[in-house]
Amino acid sequence: MRERPSLDAPVVGKCKAGTAVTIDQRRSGFVHLTSPQGCASAEFVKATTASGQPSSATRAPQANT
């Protein structure tokens, strides 16, 4: 995680794969996290609902059968 949404910003922490985080906003390829506090590249964050299921924004479309 970085202090602000920039690759040049200081690293302020790390999260292990699978760590639950709270996303406050998305901007310019980064997400702002409120828990834990910091910014991360959106490519490393997968959005899910509180139940752990992918959010509707990330869920793959289903074929009509």
N, CA, C, O and CB atoms as a CASP TS submission, in Angstrom:
PFRMAT TS
TARGET T0000
AUTHOR 0000-0000-0000
METHOD Language model
MODEL 1
PARENT N/A
ATOM      1  N   MET     1       0.847  -1.168   0.000  1.00  0.00           N
ATOM      2  CA  MET     1       0.000   0.000   0.000  1.00  0.00           C
ATOM      3  C   MET     1       0.892   1.229   0.000  1.00  0.00           C
ATOM      4  O   MET     1       1.996   1.229   0.544  1.00  0.00           O
ATOM      5  CB  MET     1      -0.963  -0.001   1.213  1.00  0.00           C
ATOM      6  N   ARG     2       0.379   2.267  -0.624  1.00  0.00           N
ATOM      7  CA  ARG     2       1.140   3.508  -0.726  1.00  0.00           C
ATOM      8  C   ARG     2       0.425   4.654  -0.015  1.00  0.00           C
ATOM      9  O   ARG     2      -0.776   4.591   0.246  1.00  0.00           O
ATOM     10  CB  ARG     2       1.375   3.867  -2.193  1.00  0.00           C
ATOM     11  N   GLU     3       1.173   5.677   0.285  1.00  0.00           N
ATOM     12  CA  GLU     3       0.647   6.844   0.995  1.00  0.00           C
ATOM     13  C   GLU     3      -0.404   7.593   0.178  1.00  0.00           C
ATOM     14  O   GLU     3      -1.378   8.106   0.728  1.00  0.00           O
ATOM     15  CB  GLU     3       1.782   7.787   1.356  1.00  0.00           C
ATOM     16  N   ARG     4      -0.199   7.651  -1.136  1.00  0.00           N
ATOM     17  CA  ARG     4      -1.146   8.317  -2.042  1.00  0.00           C
ATOM     18  C   ARG     4      -1.159   7.551  -3.367  1.00  0.00           C
ATOM     19  O   ARG     4      -0.302   6.692  -3.575  1.00  0.00           O
ATOM     20  CB  ARG     4      -0.758   9.835  -2.267  1.00  0.00           C
ATOM     21  N   PRO     5      -2.099   7.834  -4.264  1.00  0.00           N
ATOM     22  CA  PRO     5      -2.240   7.064  -5.503  1.00  0.00           C
ATOM     23  C   PRO     5      -1.184   7.399  -6.555  1.00  0.00           C
ATOM     24  O   PRO     5      -1.481   8.034  -7.567  1.00  0.00           O
ATOM     25  CB  PRO     5      -3.605   7.294  -6.084  1.00  0.00           C
ATOM     26  N   SER     6       0.040   6.967  -6.304  1.00  0.00           N
ATOM     27  CA  SER     6       1.144   7.203  -7.227  1.00  0.00           C
ATOM     28  C   SER     6       2.199   6.131  -7.008  1.00  0.00           C
ATOM     29  O   SER     6       2.454   5.733  -5.872  1.00  0.00           O
ATOM     30  CB  SER     6       1.747   8.626  -7.036  1.00  0.00           C
ATOM     31  N   LEU     7       2.818   5.661  -8.093  1.00  0.00           N
ATOM     32  CA  LEU     7       3.898   4.689  -7.953  1.00  0.00           C
ATOM     33  C   LEU     7       5.124   5.312  -7.298  1.00  0.00           C
ATOM     34  O   LEU     7       5.998   4.595  -6.810  1.00  0.00           O
ATOM     35  CB  LEU     7       4.270   4.113  -9.314  1.00  0.00           C
ATOM     36  N   ASP     8       5.195   6.628  -7.282  1.00  0.00           N
ATOM     37  CA  ASP     8       6.308   7.333  -6.644  1.00  0.00           C
ATOM     38  C   ASP     8       6.067   7.594  -5.160  1.00  0.00           C
ATOM     39  O   ASP     8       6.983   8.019  -4.454  1.00  0.00           O
ATOM     40  CB  ASP     8       6.559   8.644  -7.353  1.00  0.00           C
ATOM     41  N   ALA     9       4.843   7.347  -4.673  1.00  0.00           N
ATOM     42  CA  ALA     9       4.506   7.591  -3.266  1.00  0.00           C
ATOM     43  C   ALA     9       5.183   6.549  -2.376  1.00  0.00           C
ATOM     44  O   ALA     9       5.401   5.414  -2.799  1.00  0.00           O
ATOM     45  CB  ALA     9       2.966   7.562  -3.057  1.00  0.00           C
ATOM     46  N   PRO    10       5.514   6.935  -1.150  1.00  0.00           N
ATOM     47  CA  PRO    10       6.135   5.991  -0.220  1.00  0.00           C
ATOM     48  C   PRO    10       5.211   4.804   0.092  1.00  0.00           C
ATOM     49  O   PRO    10       3.995   4.959   0.203  1.00  0.00           O
ATOM     50  CB  PRO    10       6.514   6.711   1.077  1.00  0.00           C
ATOM     51  N   VAL    11       5.812   3.632   0.228  1.00  0.00           N
ATOM     52  CA  VAL    11       5.075   2.437   0.646  1.00  0.00           C
ATOM     53  C   VAL    11       4.821   2.559   2.146  1.00  0.00           C
ATOM     54  O   VAL    11       5.745   2.810   2.920  1.00  0.00           O
ATOM     55  CB  VAL    11       5.868   1.111   0.301  1.00  0.00           C
ATOM     56  N   VAL    12       3.550   2.378   2.558  1.00  0.00           N
ATOM     57  CA  VAL    12       3.194   2.520   3.973  1.00  0.00           C
ATOM     58  C   VAL    12       2.731   1.205   4.596  1.00  0.00           C
ATOM     59  O   VAL    12       2.450   1.155   5.793  1.00  0.00           O
ATOM     60  CB  VAL    12       2.105   3.564   4.127  1.00  0.00           C
ATOM     61  N   GLY    13       2.651   0.147   3.802  1.00  0.00           N
ATOM     62  CA  GLY    13       2.237  -1.137   4.345  1.00  0.00           C
ATOM     63  C   GLY    13       2.039  -2.163   3.255  1.00  0.00           C
ATOM     64  O   GLY    13       2.118  -1.851   2.067  1.00  0.00           O
ATOM     65  N   LYS    14       1.778  -3.401   3.671  1.00  0.00           N
ATOM     66  CA  LYS    14       1.536  -4.499   2.743  1.00  0.00           C
ATOM     67  C   LYS    14       0.372  -5.329   3.259  1.00  0.00           C
ATOM     68  O   LYS    14       0.128  -5.403   4.463  1.00  0.00           O
ATOM     69  CB  LYS    14       2.808  -5.377   2.565  1.00  0.00           C
ATOM     70  N   CYS    15      -0.341  -5.949   2.331  1.00  0.00           N
ATOM     71  CA  CYS    15      -1.416  -6.882   2.678  1.00  0.00           C
ATOM     72  C   CYS    15      -1.102  -8.224   2.039  1.00  0.00           C
ATOM     73  O   CYS    15      -0.671  -8.280   0.887  1.00  0.00           O
ATOM     74  CB  CYS    15      -2.816  -6.348   2.210  1.00  0.00           C
ATOM     75  N   LYS    16      -1.313  -9.292   2.771  1.00  0.00           N
ATOM     76  CA  LYS    16      -1.154 -10.625   2.201  1.00  0.00           C
ATOM     77  C   LYS    16      -2.319 -10.914   1.268  1.00  0.00           C
ATOM     78  O   LYS    16      -3.402 -10.354   1.435  1.00  0.00           O
ATOM     79  CB  LYS    16      -1.063 -11.698   3.313  1.00  0.00           C
ATOM     80  N   ALA    17      -2.107 -11.781   0.291  1.00  0.00           N
ATOM     81  CA  ALA    17      -3.177 -12.192  -0.623  1.00  0.00           C
ATOM     82  C   ALA    17      -4.350 -12.715   0.185  1.00  0.00           C
ATOM     83  O   ALA    17      -4.168 -13.497   1.119  1.00  0.00           O
ATOM     84  CB  ALA    17      -2.679 -13.272  -1.626  1.00  0.00           C
ATOM     85  N   GLY    18      -5.555 -12.285  -0.172  1.00  0.00           N
ATOM     86  CA  GLY    18      -6.763 -12.726   0.520  1.00  0.00           C
ATOM     87  C   GLY    18      -7.179 -11.848   1.684  1.00  0.00           C
ATOM     88  O   GLY    18      -8.232 -12.078   2.280  1.00  0.00           O
ATOM     89  N   THR    19      -6.375 -10.839   2.026  1.00  0.00           N
ATOM     90  CA  THR    19      -6.722  -9.930   3.114  1.00  0.00           C
ATOM     91  C   THR    19      -7.937  -9.093   2.730  1.00  0.00           C
ATOM     92  O   THR    19      -7.962  -8.507   1.648  1.00  0.00           O
ATOM     93  CB  THR    19      -5.527  -9.018   3.466  1.00  0.00           C
ATOM     94  N   ALA    20      -8.941  -9.030   3.597  1.00  0.00           N
ATOM     95  CA  ALA    20     -10.124  -8.201   3.346  1.00  0.00           C
ATOM     96  C   ALA    20      -9.772  -6.740   3.600  1.00  0.00           C
ATOM     97  O   ALA    20      -9.171  -6.402   4.620  1.00  0.00           O
ATOM     98  CB  ALA    20     -11.324  -8.643   4.243  1.00  0.00           C
ATOM     99  N   VAL    21     -10.152  -5.880   2.660  1.00  0.00           N
ATOM    100  CA  VAL    21      -9.928  -4.442   2.793  1.00  0.00           C
ATOM    101  C   VAL    21     -11.230  -3.717   2.479  1.00  0.00           C
ATOM    102  O   VAL    21     -12.130  -4.296   1.871  1.00  0.00           O
ATOM    103  CB  VAL    21      -8.777  -3.956   1.852  1.00  0.00           C
ATOM    104  N   THR    22     -11.336  -2.467   2.882  1.00  0.00           N
ATOM    105  CA  THR    22     -12.500  -1.640   2.569  1.00  0.00           C
ATOM    106  C   THR    22     -12.069  -0.567   1.583  1.00  0.00           C
ATOM    107  O   THR    22     -11.164   0.220   1.858  1.00  0.00           O
ATOM    108  CB  THR    22     -13.115  -1.002   3.860  1.00  0.00           C
ATOM    109  N   ILE    23     -12.736  -0.544   0.417  1.00  0.00           N
ATOM    110  CA  ILE    23     -12.415   0.421  -0.634  1.00  0.00           C
ATOM    111  C   ILE    23     -13.314   1.637  -0.489  1.00  0.00           C
ATOM    112  O   ILE    23     -14.539   1.511  -0.457  1.00  0.00           O
ATOM    113  CB  ILE    23     -12.570  -0.211  -2.043  1.00  0.00           C
ATOM    114  N   ASP    24     -12.708   2.807  -0.404  1.00  0.00           N
ATOM    115  CA  ASP    24     -13.442   4.063  -0.299  1.00  0.00           C
ATOM    116  C   ASP    24     -13.755   4.617  -1.687  1.00  0.00           C
ATOM    117  O   ASP    24     -14.884   5.035  -1.946  1.00  0.00           O
ATOM    118  CB  ASP    24     -12.640   5.090   0.519  1.00  0.00           C
ATOM    119  N   GLN    25     -12.761   4.624  -2.586  1.00  0.00           N
ATOM    120  CA  GLN    25     -12.972   5.142  -3.934  1.00  0.00           C
ATOM    121  C   GLN    25     -11.929   4.583  -4.891  1.00  0.00           C
ATOM    122  O   GLN    25     -10.875   4.105  -4.474  1.00  0.00           O
ATOM    123  CB  GLN    25     -12.929   6.675  -3.936  1.00  0.00           C
ATOM    124  N   ARG    26     -12.244   4.652  -6.186  1.00  0.00           N
ATOM    125  CA  ARG    26     -11.327   4.242  -7.249  1.00  0.00           C
ATOM    126  C   ARG    26     -11.020   5.468  -8.099  1.00  0.00           C
ATOM    127  O   ARG    26     -11.901   6.275  -8.394  1.00  0.00           O
ATOM    128  CB  ARG    26     -11.934   3.083  -8.121  1.00  0.00           C
ATOM    129  N   ARG    27      -9.734   5.592  -8.492  1.00  0.00           N
ATOM    130  CA  ARG    27      -9.350   6.733  -9.318  1.00  0.00           C
ATOM    131  C   ARG    27      -7.993   6.472  -9.965  1.00  0.00           C
ATOM    132  O   ARG    27      -7.048   6.051  -9.299  1.00  0.00           O
ATOM    133  CB  ARG    27      -9.309   8.031  -8.477  1.00  0.00           C
ATOM    134  N   SER    28      -7.909   6.724 -11.254  1.00  0.00           N
ATOM    135  CA  SER    28      -6.643   6.675 -11.999  1.00  0.00           C
ATOM    136  C   SER    28      -5.881   5.372 -11.803  1.00  0.00           C
ATOM    137  O   SER    28      -4.658   5.381 -11.657  1.00  0.00           O
ATOM    138  CB  SER    28      -5.765   7.828 -11.589  1.00  0.00           C
ATOM    139  N   GLY    29      -6.599   4.247 -11.798  1.00  0.00           N
ATOM    140  CA  GLY    29      -5.936   2.957 -11.661  1.00  0.00           C
ATOM    141  C   GLY    29      -5.573   2.569 -10.243  1.00  0.00           C
ATOM    142  O   GLY    29      -4.929   1.544 -10.022  1.00  0.00           O
ATOM    143  N   PHE    30      -5.982   3.384  -9.279  1.00  0.00           N
ATOM    144  CA  PHE    30      -5.714   3.097  -7.873  1.00  0.00           C
ATOM    145  C   PHE    30      -7.021   3.026  -7.098  1.00  0.00           C
ATOM    146  O   PHE    30      -8.039   3.575  -7.519  1.00  0.00           O
ATOM    147  CB  PHE    30      -4.784   4.165  -7.264  1.00  0.00           C
ATOM    148  N   VAL    31      -6.979   2.346  -5.966  1.00  0.00           N
ATOM    149  CA  VAL    31      -8.101   2.347  -5.034  1.00  0.00           C
ATOM    150  C   VAL    31      -7.611   2.956  -3.724  1.00  0.00           C
ATOM    151  O   VAL    31      -6.481   2.715  -3.299  1.00  0.00           O
ATOM    152  CB  VAL    31      -8.673   0.895  -4.814  1.00  0.00           C
ATOM    153  N   HIS    32      -8.484   3.755  -3.083  1.00  0.00           N
ATOM    154  CA  HIS    32      -8.176   4.314  -1.770  1.00  0.00           C
ATOM    155  C   HIS    32      -8.820   3.396  -0.748  1.00  0.00           C
ATOM    156  O   HIS    32     -10.027   3.161  -0.791  1.00  0.00           O
ATOM    157  CB  HIS    32      -8.688   5.803  -1.621  1.00  0.00           C
ATOM    158  N   LEU    33      -8.023   2.881   0.165  1.00  0.00           N
ATOM    159  CA  LEU    33      -8.498   1.953   1.190  1.00  0.00           C
ATOM    160  C   LEU    33      -8.686   2.697   2.503  1.00  0.00           C
ATOM    161  O   LEU    33      -7.857   3.521   2.890  1.00  0.00           O
ATOM    162  CB  LEU    33      -7.512   0.774   1.370  1.00  0.00           C
ATOM    163  N   THR    34      -9.789   2.394   3.183  1.00  0.00           N
ATOM    164  CA  THR    34     -10.009   2.997   4.497  1.00  0.00           C
ATOM    165  C   THR    34      -9.667   2.027   5.614  1.00  0.00           C
ATOM    166  O   THR    34      -9.460   2.438   6.756  1.00  0.00           O
ATOM    167  CB  THR    34     -11.454   3.457   4.636  1.00  0.00           C
ATOM    168  N   SER    35      -9.606   0.752   5.293  1.00  0.00           N
ATOM    169  CA  SER    35      -9.261  -0.253   6.298  1.00  0.00           C
ATOM    170  C   SER    35      -8.571  -1.413   5.597  1.00  0.00           C
ATOM    171  O   SER    35      -9.235  -2.219   4.946  1.00  0.00           O
ATOM    172  CB  SER    35     -10.528  -0.742   7.077  1.00  0.00           C
ATOM    173  N   PRO    36      -7.278  -1.510   5.716  1.00  0.00           N
ATOM    174  CA  PRO    36      -6.313  -0.598   6.318  1.00  0.00           C
ATOM    175  C   PRO    36      -6.192   0.677   5.494  1.00  0.00           C
ATOM    176  O   PRO    36      -6.661   0.726   4.357  1.00  0.00           O
ATOM    177  CB  PRO    36      -4.945  -1.277   6.454  1.00  0.00           C
ATOM    178  N   GLN    37      -5.579   1.689   6.046  1.00  0.00           N
ATOM    179  CA  GLN    37      -5.488   3.010   5.420  1.00  0.00           C
ATOM    180  C   GLN    37      -4.351   3.055   4.411  1.00  0.00           C
ATOM    181  O   GLN    37      -3.216   2.708   4.736  1.00  0.00           O
ATOM    182  CB  GLN    37      -5.292   4.097   6.482  1.00  0.00           C
ATOM    183  N   GLY    38      -4.652   3.485   3.179  1.00  0.00           N
ATOM    184  CA  GLY    38      -3.623   3.653   2.161  1.00  0.00           C
ATOM    185  C   GLY    38      -4.206   3.552   0.767  1.00  0.00           C
ATOM    186  O   GLY    38      -5.425   3.505   0.599  1.00  0.00           O
ATOM    187  N   CYS    39      -3.343   3.518  -0.228  1.00  0.00           N
ATOM    188  CA  CYS    39      -3.753   3.387  -1.630  1.00  0.00           C
ATOM    189  C   CYS    39      -3.056   2.171  -2.220  1.00  0.00           C
ATOM    190  O   CYS    39      -1.946   1.820  -1.821  1.00  0.00           O
ATOM    191  CB  CYS    39      -3.413   4.681  -2.451  1.00  0.00           C
ATOM    192  N   ALA    40      -3.724   1.532  -3.174  1.00  0.00           N
ATOM    193  CA  ALA    40      -3.156   0.361  -3.829  1.00  0.00           C
ATOM    194  C   ALA    40      -3.523   0.381  -5.300  1.00  0.00           C
ATOM    195  O   ALA    40      -4.563   0.916  -5.684  1.00  0.00           O
ATOM    196  CB  ALA    40      -3.646  -0.941  -3.163  1.00  0.00           C
ATOM    197  N   SER    41      -2.670  -0.201  -6.113  1.00  0.00           N
ATOM    198  CA  SER    41      -2.985  -0.336  -7.527  1.00  0.00           C
ATOM    199  C   SER    41      -4.219  -1.218  -7.660  1.00  0.00           C
ATOM    200  O   SER    41      -4.292  -2.282  -7.045  1.00  0.00           O
ATOM    201  CB  SER    41      -1.781  -0.929  -8.323  1.00  0.00           C
ATOM    202  N   ALA    42      -5.193  -0.780  -8.464  1.00  0.00           N
ATOM    203  CA  ALA    42      -6.444  -1.527  -8.619  1.00  0.00           C
ATOM    204  C   ALA    42      -6.212  -2.921  -9.185  1.00  0.00           C
ATOM    205  O   ALA    42      -7.040  -3.807  -8.972  1.00  0.00           O
ATOM    206  CB  ALA    42      -7.401  -0.764  -9.518  1.00  0.00           C
ATOM    207  N   GLU    43      -5.114  -3.143  -9.898  1.00  0.00           N
ATOM    208  CA  GLU    43      -4.856  -4.459 -10.475  1.00  0.00           C
ATOM    209  C   GLU    43      -4.600  -5.522  -9.400  1.00  0.00           C
ATOM    210  O   GLU    43      -4.695  -6.716  -9.685  1.00  0.00           O
ATOM    211  CB  GLU    43      -3.667  -4.384 -11.420  1.00  0.00           C
ATOM    212  N   PHE    44      -4.282  -5.110  -8.186  1.00  0.00           N
ATOM    213  CA  PHE    44      -4.004  -6.054  -7.110  1.00  0.00           C
ATOM    214  C   PHE    44      -5.173  -6.237  -6.150  1.00  0.00           C
ATOM    215  O   PHE    44      -5.055  -6.975  -5.172  1.00  0.00           O
ATOM    216  CB  PHE    44      -2.801  -5.604  -6.346  1.00  0.00           C
ATOM    217  N   VAL    45      -6.303  -5.574  -6.414  1.00  0.00           N
ATOM    218  CA  VAL    45      -7.457  -5.625  -5.519  1.00  0.00           C
ATOM    219  C   VAL    45      -8.646  -6.216  -6.259  1.00  0.00           C
ATOM    220  O   VAL    45      -8.992  -5.767  -7.352  1.00  0.00           O
ATOM    221  CB  VAL    45      -7.801  -4.217  -4.972  1.00  0.00           C
ATOM    222  N   LYS    46      -9.270  -7.226  -5.660  1.00  0.00           N
ATOM    223  CA  LYS    46     -10.454  -7.855  -6.245  1.00  0.00           C
ATOM    224  C   LYS    46     -11.660  -7.462  -5.398  1.00  0.00           C
ATOM    225  O   LYS    46     -11.701  -7.742  -4.200  1.00  0.00           O
ATOM    226  CB  LYS    46     -10.297  -9.421  -6.320  1.00  0.00           C
ATOM    227  N   ALA    47     -12.642  -6.811  -6.022  1.00  0.00           N
ATOM    228  CA  ALA    47     -13.834  -6.368  -5.294  1.00  0.00           C
ATOM    229  C   ALA    47     -14.786  -7.533  -5.058  1.00  0.00           C
ATOM    230  O   ALA    47     -15.098  -8.287  -5.980  1.00  0.00           O
ATOM    231  CB  ALA    47     -14.553  -5.246  -6.062  1.00  0.00           C
ATOM    232  N   THR    48     -15.246  -7.674  -3.812  1.00  0.00           N
ATOM    233  CA  THR    48     -16.244  -8.674  -3.449  1.00  0.00           C
ATOM    234  C   THR    48     -17.265  -8.020  -2.528  1.00  0.00           C
ATOM    235  O   THR    48     -17.051  -6.916  -2.028  1.00  0.00           O
ATOM    236  CB  THR    48     -15.584  -9.915  -2.766  1.00  0.00           C
ATOM    237  N   THR    49     -18.378  -8.716  -2.310  1.00  0.00           N
ATOM    238  CA  THR    49     -19.368  -8.241  -1.348  1.00  0.00           C
ATOM    239  C   THR    49     -18.939  -8.689   0.040  1.00  0.00           C
ATOM    240  O   THR    49     -17.946  -9.403   0.181  1.00  0.00           O
ATOM    241  CB  THR    49     -20.797  -8.771  -1.691  1.00  0.00           C
ATOM    242  N   ALA    50     -19.669  -8.282   1.058  1.00  0.00           N
ATOM    243  CA  ALA    50     -19.353  -8.675   2.434  1.00  0.00           C
ATOM    244  C   ALA    50     -19.383 -10.185   2.602  1.00  0.00           C
ATOM    245  O   ALA    50     -18.704 -10.717   3.480  1.00  0.00           O
ATOM    246  CB  ALA    50     -20.329  -8.027   3.410  1.00  0.00           C
ATOM    247  N   SER    51     -20.164 -10.896   1.769  1.00  0.00           N
ATOM    248  CA  SER    51     -20.249 -12.353   1.868  1.00  0.00           C
ATOM    249  C   SER    51     -19.079 -13.040   1.190  1.00  0.00           C
ATOM    250  O   SER    51     -18.956 -14.264   1.254  1.00  0.00           O
ATOM    251  CB  SER    51     -21.545 -12.843   1.264  1.00  0.00           C
ATOM    252  N   GLY    52     -18.203 -12.255   0.530  1.00  0.00           N
ATOM    253  CA  GLY    52     -17.058 -12.839  -0.141  1.00  0.00           C
ATOM    254  C   GLY    52     -17.307 -13.154  -1.604  1.00  0.00           C
ATOM    255  O   GLY    52     -16.400 -13.624  -2.291  1.00  0.00           O
ATOM    256  N   GLN    53     -18.512 -12.909  -2.099  1.00  0.00           N
ATOM    257  CA  GLN    53     -18.832 -13.147  -3.501  1.00  0.00           C
ATOM    258  C   GLN    53     -18.392 -11.946  -4.333  1.00  0.00           C
ATOM    259  O   GLN    53     -18.379 -10.822  -3.831  1.00  0.00           O
ATOM    260  CB  GLN    53     -20.347 -13.417  -3.685  1.00  0.00           C
ATOM    261  N   PRO    54     -18.029 -12.170  -5.611  1.00  0.00           N
ATOM    262  CA  PRO    54     -17.667 -11.031  -6.461  1.00  0.00           C
ATOM    263  C   PRO    54     -18.806 -10.031  -6.524  1.00  0.00           C
ATOM    264  O   PRO    54     -19.975 -10.416  -6.558  1.00  0.00           O
ATOM    265  CB  PRO    54     -17.300 -11.501  -7.877  1.00  0.00           C
ATOM    266  N   SER    55     -18.470  -8.747  -6.539  1.00  0.00           N
ATOM    267  CA  SER    55     -19.507  -7.725  -6.660  1.00  0.00           C
ATOM    268  C   SER    55     -20.074  -7.755  -8.067  1.00  0.00           C
ATOM    269  O   SER    55     -19.466  -8.333  -8.967  1.00  0.00           O
ATOM    270  CB  SER    55     -18.949  -6.318  -6.323  1.00  0.00           C
ATOM    271  N   SER    56     -21.228  -7.142  -8.269  1.00  0.00           N
ATOM    272  CA  SER    56     -21.853  -7.160  -9.589  1.00  0.00           C
ATOM    273  C   SER    56     -20.961  -6.492 -10.628  1.00  0.00           C
ATOM    274  O   SER    56     -21.058  -6.806 -11.814  1.00  0.00           O
ATOM    275  CB  SER    56     -23.214  -6.466  -9.545  1.00  0.00           C
ATOM    276  N   ALA    57     -20.107  -5.593 -10.210  1.00  0.00           N
ATOM    277  CA  ALA    57     -19.215  -4.925 -11.151  1.00  0.00           C
ATOM    278  C   ALA    57     -18.102  -5.843 -11.632  1.00  0.00           C
ATOM    279  O   ALA    57     -17.519  -5.593 -12.687  1.00  0.00           O
ATOM    280  CB  ALA    57     -18.620  -3.689 -10.517  1.00  0.00           C
ATOM    281  N   THR    58     -17.792  -6.907 -10.882  1.00  0.00           N
ATOM    282  CA  THR    58     -16.699  -7.786 -11.265  1.00  0.00           C
ATOM    283  C   THR    58     -17.173  -9.177 -11.660  1.00  0.00           C
ATOM    284  O   THR    58     -16.370  -9.988 -12.121  1.00  0.00           O
ATOM    285  CB  THR    58     -15.714  -7.891 -10.141  1.00  0.00           C
ATOM    286  N   ARG    59     -18.433  -9.467 -11.494  1.00  0.00           N
ATOM    287  CA  ARG    59     -18.951 -10.791 -11.801  1.00  0.00           C
ATOM    288  C   ARG    59     -19.001 -10.990 -13.308  1.00  0.00           C
ATOM    289  O   ARG    59     -19.451 -10.108 -14.039  1.00  0.00           O
ATOM    290  CB  ARG    59     -20.347 -10.989 -11.181  1.00  0.00           C
ATOM    291  N   ALA    60     -18.540 -12.147 -13.776  1.00  0.00           N
ATOM    292  CA  ALA    60     -18.566 -12.458 -15.204  1.00  0.00           C
ATOM    293  C   ALA    60     -20.003 -12.635 -15.667  1.00  0.00           C
ATOM    294  O   ALA    60     -20.831 -13.160 -14.923  1.00  0.00           O
ATOM    295  CB  ALA    60     -17.741 -13.728 -15.508  1.00  0.00           C
ATOM    296  N   PRO    61     -20.315 -12.198 -16.902  1.00  0.00           N
ATOM    297  CA  PRO    61     -21.680 -12.364 -17.408  1.00  0.00           C
ATOM    298  C   PRO    61     -22.033 -13.838 -17.545  1.00  0.00           C
ATOM    299  O   PRO    61     -21.178 -14.661 -17.871  1.00  0.00           O
ATOM    300  CB  PRO    61     -21.843 -11.656 -18.759  1.00  0.00           C
ATOM    301  N   GLN    62     -23.284 -14.163 -17.297  1.00  0.00           N
ATOM    302  CA  GLN    62     -23.764 -15.538 -17.402  1.00  0.00           C
ATOM    303  C   GLN    62     -24.434 -15.743 -18.751  1.00  0.00           C
ATOM    304  O   GLN    62     -25.129 -14.854 -19.242  1.00  0.00           O
ATOM    305  CB  GLN    62     -24.743 -15.870 -16.253  1.00  0.00           C
ATOM    306  N   ALA    63     -24.229 -16.907 -19.353  1.00  0.00           N
ATOM    307  CA  ALA    63     -24.864 -17.227 -20.629  1.00  0.00           C
ATOM    308  C   ALA    63     -26.332 -17.553 -20.405  1.00  0.00           C
ATOM    309  O   ALA    63     -26.684 -18.163 -19.395  1.00  0.00           O
ATOM    310  CB  ALA    63     -24.146 -18.407 -21.321  1.00  0.00           C
ATOM    311  N   ASN    64     -27.191 -17.154 -21.336  1.00  0.00           N
ATOM    312  CA  ASN    64     -28.610 -17.510 -21.275  1.00  0.00           C
ATOM    313  C   ASN    64     -28.767 -18.947 -21.736  1.00  0.00           C
ATOM    314  O   ASN    64     -28.318 -19.310 -22.824  1.00  0.00           O
ATOM    315  CB  ASN    64     -29.479 -16.548 -22.146  1.00  0.00           C
ATOM    316  N   THR    65     -29.406 -19.767 -20.906  1.00  0.00           N
ATOM    317  CA  THR    65     -29.634 -21.170 -21.290  1.00  0.00           C
ATOM    318  C   THR    65     -31.074 -21.518 -21.155  1.00  0.00           C
ATOM    319  O   THR    65     -31.464 -22.653 -21.431  1.00  0.00           O
ATOM    320  CB  THR    65     -28.797 -22.120 -20.450  1.00  0.00           C
TER
END
